[in-house]
Amino acid sequence: MKVTITSTAVQEKPWRKDNRSGVIRTQEAVAECPKFRQRIKLDLGSADAYPVGDYHCDLEDALNVNQFGDLKLGRLVLTPASKPASAPAPAAAARVA
């Protein structure tokens, strides 16, 4: 799946429950595949924000099964999209003598 990071801004939302607390850190992006294109929020955990650009996400790597046997999508890991190979230099025209 292609994921495009459009901004390095990180949204932080504090939470508290009983004696525990923390901060949920997310970054906005656009996810797209042949079936949809949608704005999403990436859960960053404690990781740094991704730089602006195009990335690839292997959804199979993010799938896991929880203790109840349910299929879950875990935290997405993005890898920079490979740049298209530059076109080779045109071959010199063969000279006919």
N, C-alpha and C positions, 0 to 999 in steps of 0.2 A: 504494500500500500504506500502511496506517495503521501508524505506529510510536508507541508510548507510552513515554516516558522515565519511569521510576518512581523514580529516585534520581540525585543528582548525583555519587555516589561514582565515582571513576575507579580502575580496577585497573591497576597498572603491573607489567609482567613484564620484567626485564632479560634480554638475550640477548648471547651472544658467539660469534663464529665466526672463527677464525684471528685476524687483526689488527683485525677490525671488531667493534663492539658497539653496542648501542642499547637502547631501551626500547619495548615494545609497550604502548600505552595503550588500554584498552577501557572501555566504559560499558555497563551492562546495560539492556536495554529489552525490550519485547514487540512483536513484529511480527504483524500479522493481515491477512488477506484472506479472501475467501469460502471458500477451500480449507483454511486452517489458522490457528492462533493458537499462537505459540511464543515462548519466551524466547530472546533473542539477545544477542550481544555486538557492539557497534558499535566498529569500529576508528576511533579518534580521530586517529591520527597525532600531530601536535603541536598540534592544535586544542583549544580549551577544551571542557569538558563542556557538553552541552546542558542547559538548565533542564528541570525536571520539567514534563511536559505532553504533549499530542498533537501529532504531526507527520505530514507526508505525505512519502513517498519515491517518486519516479518511477523505477521500475526500468529503464525504457528508457534513461534518462539515465546509469545506472550500467553498462550493458553496453558491452563493447569486445571487440575481436578482437586476440589476441596475435600475436607474430611467427610462430607456427606455424599460424595460422588457426583457433585454438580460441576459442570464445566464452567470455568471462570476465565475472564480476560484479565491478566495481571497488568502490572505497570509496563507501559510501552517503552521499548528501547529503540532509539533512532540511530541510524548510521547515515553519514553524509551520502547523498546521491552521487553516483559516479558521473563525472563530467563526460559529455560525449567526446569521443576521440577526435582530435583535430584531423581535418582532411589531409591526406598525404599531398606533398608538393607535386604539381603536375610533372609527369615524366617529360624529359626533353624530347622534342620531336626527332625522330630518326632521320638522319640525313641520307639522302640517296645520292650516290656519286655517279 
